[in-house]
Amino acid sequence: MSKLAIALLVIASIALLAAPRRWAALPLLVGGCYLPSGLGMELGPFNMYPLRWLLACALIRITLRGERARNRMHGLDWMMWLWAAAALMSSFFYADVGATLINRLGLVYTACATYFVFRALCQSEEDVVTLCRITAYVLTPIALAMLYERLTGHNLFSAFGGINEVSEVRAGTIRAQGPFAHSILAGSVGAVSLPLMAVLWKPYRMASILGIAACLTMVYSTASSGPIMSTGFAILALLMWPWRRHMRLMRWTALLGYIALNRVMNAPAYYLLARIDLTGSSTSWHRAALIDAAIDHISEWWLAGTSHTRGWMPYGVPWSANHADITNYYLRMGVDGGLPLMLLFIAVLAKGFSCVGRALRQQQSDTPSRVPFVAWALGSSLFAHAATFLAVSYFDQSVVFLYVTLAAMGSSALSEAPLPVQSAPSESPLLAETACST
């Protein structure tokens, strides 16, 4: 770790401990995102890369200040704990239980610490809006650095260490990655954050414009089909706002449409993934074939995952002799913990969507409020994540943006019951407590 990285980490840690609760997310996201995950610090058997270190500082802050979440445990919280328990339990089905358990502890620590830290720091609708502003401010320098990288092939974040100075070039095009472990992950962060910028459009117009420009610049700089598709899904979800009361019909239509495609196509409908190439350099076939391989080898991983996937594909990866490139986050969960972990992960996402749906149903027809659209924007971001998971696994600090979104959904569920129709409060929480409790 370079002296520059150490200095930034120390400054971010101090700022995180000292900042007001409303702005504590700023140093956490700056240090956690700007410092590459390759900057690992060994703490016994654990790899404490910068994001994990700052999460530990955040947990200390919350403990010392008593900044606990205002509402009681609800359904999304419990689903996170169930997912964590399944991840840890799967370790005991592997030959090297100790090494696998350490790996799963790292996975669970990053996910649950991020979720519950932001659950405590982000407690109201206004906190959600502030978090969106912070995201816009944090992504802007990354976007500028990635644009520079796209034009020059030099990664400015390499000054911190833990990441290559020279950018990847595919089919003659530079693919910028910024501080992230891969260009696709960098572009995906921009894509999934785009709906959050819509939250700022009315109260903070300039911050919204800045954030939108940053997100789109990140996507452009990566020159990757995946982030472009994720951007399309994010925008599509936002544009569905006028039809938000017809989502059940649209879900059934999408399901029946997929079934119909399976009937008329010569290959399974998920092979549509193989036809997506928006940049001329995509490996789309791999993503479709990977799903096929996982289904064919389900007997190897369904119970608690597997430590060997090299036989799934005709090629492997340079960093492991035992594995293929699992570019699907759902399958990554299956490889790590079997069908139980995969299904619980999907259940976490489903619970997040249910929070948004119930918040919309509690909207008062005679009470103007920005709460429903804020909830919809969070749901749009989560939808973009869910679509992105079909094409990439999060294996660096980009995962923080998933759990921050879920935490905003969970921690803003503040009221104990739906508001009565006749009431007209000046401030409404984003989601009701009962939105996640069932």
SVG drawing of the C-alpha trace seen along z (x, -y; Angstrom):
<svg xmlns="http://www.w3.org/2000/svg" viewBox="-60 -23 64 58">
<polyline fill="none" stroke="black" stroke-width="0.4" points="0.0,0.0 1.5,-3.4 1.9,-6.3 -0.8,-8.1 -3.2,-5.3 -2.3,-5.1 -2.9,-8.9 -6.3,-8.7 -7.3,-5.7 -6.3,-7.5 -8.1,-10.7 -11.2,-8.8 -11.1,-6.8 -10.9,-10.0 -13.6,-11.8 -15.8,-8.8 -15.5,-8.8 -15.9,-12.6 -18.5,-13.5 -22.1,-14.2 -24.3,-11.1 -25.9,-12.7 -22.6,-13.0 -20.7,-10.0 -21.4,-8.0 -19.1,-10.5 -15.7,-9.4 -16.9,-5.8 -17.7,-5.8 -14.7,-7.9 -12.2,-5.7 -14.1,-2.5 -14.4,-3.2 -11.3,-5.2 -8.9,-2.7 -8.8,0.5 -9.7,3.8 -6.2,5.1 -4.8,3.1 -5.2,5.9 -4.0,5.7 -3.5,9.0 -5.1,9.2 -4.5,12.7 -6.2,15.0 -8.4,12.2 -7.9,9.8 -8.9,6.3 -8.9,4.3 -9.8,0.6 -13.6,1.0 -13.6,3.6 -11.3,1.5 -13.6,-1.5 -16.7,0.6 -14.9,1.6 -14.4,-2.1 -18.1,-2.7 -19.2,0.1 -17.0,-1.4 -18.6,-4.8 -22.1,-3.5 -21.4,-1.6 -19.8,-4.6 -22.4,-7.0 -25.4,-4.7 -26.5,-5.4 -28.8,-2.4 -31.6,-2.1 -34.8,-3.8 -37.2,-1.0 -37.2,2.5 -35.9,5.5 -38.1,6.3 -38.3,8.7 -35.4,7.5 -33.1,7.5 -34.1,11.1 -33.6,12.1 -30.1,10.7 -29.3,12.7 -30.7,15.9 -28.6,15.4 -25.5,14.8 -26.2,18.0 -26.6,20.1 -23.3,18.7 -21.5,19.7 -23.2,23.1 -22.1,24.1 -18.5,23.9 -18.8,27.2 -19.5,29.2 -16.0,28.5 -12.8,30.5 -10.9,27.5 -13.5,26.2 -11.1,23.6 -10.1,21.8 -13.7,21.9 -15.1,20.5 -12.6,17.6 -13.7,16.9 -17.4,16.9 -16.8,14.8 -15.3,12.2 -18.2,12.4 -20.8,12.1 -18.8,9.3 -18.7,7.1 -22.4,7.6 -23.9,7.4 -21.6,4.7 -22.4,2.5 -26.1,3.1 -26.5,2.5 -24.0,-0.4 -26.0,-2.3 -29.2,-1.0 -28.1,-3.1 -26.7,-6.1 -29.6,-6.5 -32.8,-6.7 -35.3,-8.9 -36.4,-10.1 -34.1,-13.1 -31.2,-10.8 -32.0,-8.8 -31.8,-12.0 -28.5,-13.1 -27.1,-9.6 -28.0,-10.1 -26.2,-13.5 -23.2,-11.9 -23.2,-9.2 -23.2,-11.9 -20.3,-13.7 -18.3,-10.5 -18.8,-9.2 -17.9,-12.5 -14.1,-12.3 -14.2,-8.6 -15.9,-9.5 -13.4,-12.2 -10.5,-9.9 -12.1,-7.1 -12.7,-9.4 -9.0,-10.4 -8.1,-6.7 -10.3,-6.0 -8.5,-8.7 -4.9,-7.9 -4.8,-4.3 -3.4,-5.4 -5.3,-4.6 -4.8,-7.4 -6.0,-5.3 -2.8,-3.1 -1.1,-5.8 -2.7,-4.2 -1.4,-0.7 -3.3,2.5 -4.3,2.0 -2.7,1.9 -1.4,-1.4 -2.0,-0.4 -5.6,0.1 -7.0,3.2 -7.4,2.9 -9.9,5.1 -10.6,5.0 -8.5,1.9 -10.6,0.0 -9.4,-1.1 -11.6,0.2 -11.3,-2.1 -11.8,-0.5 -10.9,-3.3 -10.4,-2.0 -12.5,1.1 -11.2,4.6 -12.6,4.7 -14.0,2.4 -17.4,4.1 -17.7,3.6 -16.8,-0.1 -19.4,-0.6 -22.0,1.4 -21.5,-1.0 -22.4,-3.9 -25.4,-2.2 -27.0,-1.0 -26.4,-4.4 -28.2,-6.3 -31.7,-6.0 -30.5,-7.5 -29.7,-10.7 -33.3,-11.1 -34.2,-11.4 -32.2,-14.7 -33.9,-16.3 -36.3,-18.6 -34.6,-19.3 -30.9,-19.5 -31.0,-20.0 -27.3,-20.7 -26.3,-17.7 -28.6,-15.6 -27.2,-16.8 -23.7,-16.2 -24.5,-12.7 -26.2,-11.7 -23.2,-13.0 -20.9,-11.0 -22.9,-7.8 -23.1,-8.0 -19.4,-8.9 -18.5,-5.8 -20.5,-3.6 -19.1,-5.2 -15.5,-4.9 -15.7,-1.2 -16.6,-0.4 -18.5,2.7 -21.9,4.1 -22.9,5.1 -22.9,1.7 -24.7,0.3 -27.4,2.9 -27.6,2.2 -28.1,-1.5 -31.0,-0.6 -32.6,1.5 -32.2,-1.3 -33.8,-3.9 -36.6,-1.5 -37.4,-0.9 -37.5,-4.7 -39.8,-5.2 -42.3,-2.7 -43.2,-5.1 -46.5,-6.2 -47.5,-2.5 -46.4,-1.7 -49.9,-0.5 -49.9,2.1 -46.7,3.9 -48.4,7.2 -49.8,7.4 -46.4,6.5 -44.6,9.2 -47.0,11.8 -46.7,10.6 -42.9,10.8 -43.1,14.3 -45.5,15.5 -43.3,13.9 -40.3,15.7 -42.2,19.0 -43.4,18.3 -39.8,17.6 -38.7,20.9 -41.4,22.6 -40.5,21.0 -36.7,20.7 -34.4,23.6 -32.3,22.9 -33.4,21.9 -34.6,18.3 -31.6,17.3 -29.4,17.8 -30.7,14.3 -27.8,13.2 -25.4,14.7 -26.7,12.3 -25.9,9.1 -22.8,7.4 -23.0,3.6 -19.3,2.9 -18.0,5.5 -15.8,7.1 -18.3,8.8 -18.1,12.4 -21.9,12.8 -21.9,16.5 -20.0,17.4 -22.8,16.0 -25.5,18.0 -23.3,21.2 -22.5,20.8 -26.1,21.0 -26.4,24.2 -23.3,25.7 -24.6,24.9 -27.8,26.7 -26.0,29.7 -23.8,29.9 -26.4,29.0 -25.8,32.3 -22.3,31.0 -23.3,27.8 -27.0,27.8 -26.5,28.7 -23.7,26.5 -21.8,25.3 -18.6,26.7 -14.8,26.0 -14.4,27.1 -16.1,25.6 -13.2,26.0 -15.1,28.8 -18.1,26.6 -16.5,24.7 -13.9,25.7 -11.6,23.0 -10.7,21.7 -9.3,18.6 -5.7,17.7 -6.1,17.0 -7.5,20.5 -6.9,24.0 -10.1,25.2 -12.7,22.7 -14.3,21.4 -15.1,17.7 -18.5,17.4 -19.7,14.2 -23.2,14.5 -23.8,13.4 -26.7,15.7 -24.6,18.7 -21.7,17.3 -24.0,17.7 -24.8,21.2 -21.1,22.1 -20.4,20.7 -23.3,22.1 -25.6,24.2 -29.2,23.6 -30.0,22.5 -27.7,19.6 -28.7,18.7 -32.4,18.8 -31.9,16.8 -30.0,14.1 -32.9,13.9 -35.2,13.7 -33.2,10.7 -33.8,8.9 -37.4,9.9 -37.9,8.5 -36.3,5.2 -38.8,5.0 -41.7,5.8 -40.7,2.9 -41.0,0.6 -44.4,2.1 -45.9,1.7 -44.6,-1.9 -46.4,-2.7 -49.6,-1.1 -49.5,-3.3 -49.3,-6.5 -52.1,-8.9 -54.1,-10.0 -54.8,-13.4 -51.4,-14.1 -48.6,-15.3 -45.3,-13.6 -42.0,-12.8 -41.7,-9.6 -43.3,-7.3 -40.9,-8.4 -37.9,-8.1 -39.0,-4.5 -39.4,-3.9 -35.9,-5.2 -34.5,-2.8 -36.4,0.0 -35.2,-1.0 -31.6,-0.8 -32.2,2.6 -33.8,3.8 -30.6,2.6 -28.5,4.6 -30.7,7.7 -30.3,7.5 -26.6,6.9 -26.1,10.0 -26.8,12.1 -23.6,10.8 -21.1,10.1 -20.2,11.2 -19.4,8.5 -16.0,9.3 -14.6,5.9 -15.8,2.7 -18.6,2.4 -20.7,4.7 -21.2,1.7 -23.6,0.1 -25.9,3.1 -26.2,3.2 -26.4,-0.6 -29.5,-0.4 -31.0,2.3 -30.1,0.5 -31.9,-2.7 -35.0,-0.6 -34.8,1.1 -33.7,-1.8 -36.3,-4.2 -39.2,-1.9 -39.9,-4.1 -43.6,-4.3 -45.2,-1.5 -48.3,-1.4 -49.7,-2.9 -50.8,-6.5 -54.5,-7.2 -56.1,-8.7 -57.1,-11.9 -53.6,-12.7 -51.3,-15.0 -47.9,-15.0 -45.3,-17.4 -42.6,-14.7 -43.3,-11.1 -40.9,-8.2 -40.0,-6.5 -41.3,-3.1 -43.6,-1.9 -42.3,0.5 -44.9,3.0 -43.6,2.8 -40.8,5.2 -42.2,6.9 -44.3,9.5"/>
</svg>
